[in-house]
């Protein structure tokens, strides 16, 4: 219980910071994927042209944004890549370690 409150405060502050700082550069829509134990995850209005590393297992990327994204097999947007146009999905078993939205 002691860990929950500080963790919630940090996550809330991070969410607020990302919302305020990234709103002008955000991609409209959501990015969805499947994580450990088949749990679904999503990022709403992800930041434009910024590489994001996945903290844990990620697969089955789905681009529900209005712009192209690229998922990579390695962190730091390196390794083999798969480009997903708006509305497209990677195969359910396709793993990835990082993603960039609306790459230049």
C-alpha positions as a Markdown table, in Angstrom:
| # | Residue | x | y | z |
|---|---|---|---|---|
| 1 | Unk | 0.0 | 0.0 | 0.0 |
| 2 | Unk | 2.9 | 2.4 | 0.8 |
| 3 | Unk | 4.3 | 1.9 | -2.7 |
| 4 | Unk | 0.9 | 2.5 | -4.4 |
| 5 | Unk | 0.5 | 6.1 | -3.5 |
| 6 | Unk | 3.9 | 7.4 | -4.6 |
| 7 | Unk | 3.7 | 5.2 | -7.8 |
| 8 | Unk | 0.3 | 6.6 | -8.6 |
| 9 | Unk | 1.5 | 10.2 | -8.0 |
| 10 | Unk | 4.5 | 9.6 | -10.3 |
| 11 | Unk | 2.4 | 8.0 | -13.0 |
| 12 | Unk | -0.2 | 10.8 | -12.8 |
| 13 | Unk | 2.4 | 13.5 | -13.0 |
| 14 | Unk | 4.0 | 11.7 | -16.0 |
| 15 | Unk | 0.6 | 11.5 | -17.8 |
| 16 | Unk | -0.1 | 15.1 | -17.1 |
| 17 | Unk | 3.4 | 16.1 | -18.4 |
| 18 | Unk | 3.0 | 14.1 | -21.6 |
| 19 | Unk | -0.5 | 15.4 | -22.2 |
| 20 | Unk | 0.6 | 19.1 | -21.8 |
| 21 | Unk | 4.0 | 18.8 | -23.4 |
| 22 | Unk | 3.0 | 16.6 | -26.3 |
| 23 | Unk | -0.5 | 17.8 | -27.2 |
| 24 | Unk | 0.7 | 20.1 | -29.9 |
| 25 | Unk | 2.9 | 17.3 | -31.5 |
| 26 | Unk | 0.6 | 14.4 | -30.8 |
| 27 | Unk | -0.7 | 11.9 | -33.4 |
| 28 | Unk | -4.5 | 11.6 | -33.3 |
| 29 | Unk | -5.9 | 8.2 | -32.3 |
| 30 | Unk | -4.5 | 5.3 | -30.4 |
| 31 | Unk | -1.7 | 2.8 | -30.6 |
| 32 | Unk | -2.6 | -0.7 | -29.3 |
| 33 | Unk | -0.6 | -3.8 | -28.5 |
| 34 | Unk | -0.7 | -7.0 | -26.4 |
| 35 | Unk | 1.7 | -7.3 | -23.5 |
| 36 | Unk | 2.5 | -10.1 | -21.0 |
| 37 | Unk | -0.2 | -12.6 | -20.2 |
| 38 | Unk | -2.2 | -11.4 | -23.2 |
| 39 | Unk | -3.1 | -8.1 | -21.5 |
| 40 | Unk | -4.1 | -5.3 | -23.9 |
| 41 | Unk | -2.3 | -1.9 | -23.7 |
| 42 | Unk | -2.9 | 1.4 | -25.5 |
| 43 | Unk | -1.4 | 4.9 | -25.9 |
| 44 | Unk | -3.8 | 7.6 | -26.8 |
| 45 | Unk | -2.6 | 10.5 | -29.0 |
| 46 | Unk | 1.1 | 9.3 | -29.0 |
| 47 | Unk | 3.9 | 11.8 | -29.6 |
| 48 | Unk | 4.9 | 12.6 | -33.1 |
| 49 | Unk | 8.4 | 11.5 | -34.4 |
| 50 | Unk | 9.6 | 10.2 | -31.0 |
| 51 | Unk | 11.0 | 6.7 | -30.5 |
| 52 | Unk | 9.4 | 4.9 | -27.5 |
| 53 | Unk | 10.9 | 1.7 | -26.1 |
| 54 | Unk | 8.6 | -1.0 | -24.7 |
| 55 | Unk | 9.3 | -1.8 | -21.0 |
| 56 | Unk | 8.2 | -5.4 | -21.4 |
| 57 | Unk | 7.1 | -7.9 | -24.0 |
| 58 | Unk | 5.0 | -6.4 | -26.8 |
| 59 | Unk | 3.4 | -7.9 | -29.8 |
| 60 | Unk | 0.4 | -7.5 | -32.1 |
| 61 | Unk | 0.8 | -3.8 | -32.8 |
| 62 | Unk | -2.3 | -2.1 | -34.1 |
| 63 | Unk | -2.2 | 1.4 | -35.6 |
| 64 | Unk | -5.5 | 3.2 | -34.8 |
| 65 | Unk | -3.9 | 6.6 | -35.4 |
| 66 | Unk | -4.3 | 8.8 | -38.5 |
| 67 | Unk | -0.6 | 8.6 | -39.4 |
| 68 | Unk | 2.0 | 5.9 | -40.2 |
| 69 | Unk | 4.0 | 4.3 | -37.5 |
| 70 | Unk | 7.0 | 2.0 | -37.5 |
| 71 | Unk | 7.6 | -0.8 | -35.0 |
| 72 | Unk | 11.2 | -2.2 | -34.5 |
| 73 | Unk | 12.5 | -5.5 | -33.3 |
| 74 | Unk | 15.1 | -3.8 | -31.0 |
| 75 | Unk | 15.0 | -0.9 | -28.5 |
| 76 | Unk | 16.0 | 2.6 | -29.6 |
| 77 | Unk | 14.2 | 2.1 | -32.9 |
| 78 | Unk | 16.8 | -0.3 | -34.3 |
| 79 | Unk | 16.7 | -3.7 | -35.9 |
| 80 | Unk | 14.2 | -4.9 | -38.4 |
| 81 | Unk | 11.2 | -2.7 | -38.9 |
| 82 | Unk | 7.5 | -3.1 | -39.8 |
| 83 | Unk | 5.7 | 0.0 | -41.2 |
| 84 | Unk | 2.0 | 0.2 | -40.3 |
| 85 | Unk | -0.3 | 2.6 | -42.2 |
| 86 | Unk | -3.3 | 4.1 | -40.4 |
| 87 | Unk | -5.8 | 1.4 | -39.5 |
| 88 | Unk | -3.4 | -1.5 | -40.1 |
| 89 | Unk | -2.2 | -4.2 | -37.7 |
| 90 | Unk | 0.9 | -6.4 | -37.5 |
| 91 | Unk | 0.3 | -10.2 | -37.1 |
| 92 | Unk | -0.8 | -11.1 | -33.5 |
| 93 | Unk | 2.4 | -13.0 | -32.8 |
| 94 | Unk | 4.8 | -10.3 | -34.3 |
| 95 | Unk | 6.9 | -9.0 | -31.4 |
| 96 | Unk | 8.5 | -5.6 | -31.2 |
| 97 | Unk | 10.7 | -3.6 | -28.8 |
| 98 | Unk | 10.2 | 0.0 | -29.8 |
| 99 | Unk | 7.9 | 2.2 | -32.0 |
| 100 | Unk | 8.0 | 5.6 | -33.6 |
| 101 | Unk | 4.9 | 7.5 | -34.7 |
| 102 | Unk | 4.8 | 9.6 | -37.9 |
| 103 | Unk | 8.5 | 9.1 | -38.6 |
| 104 | Unk | 10.2 | 11.8 | -40.8 |
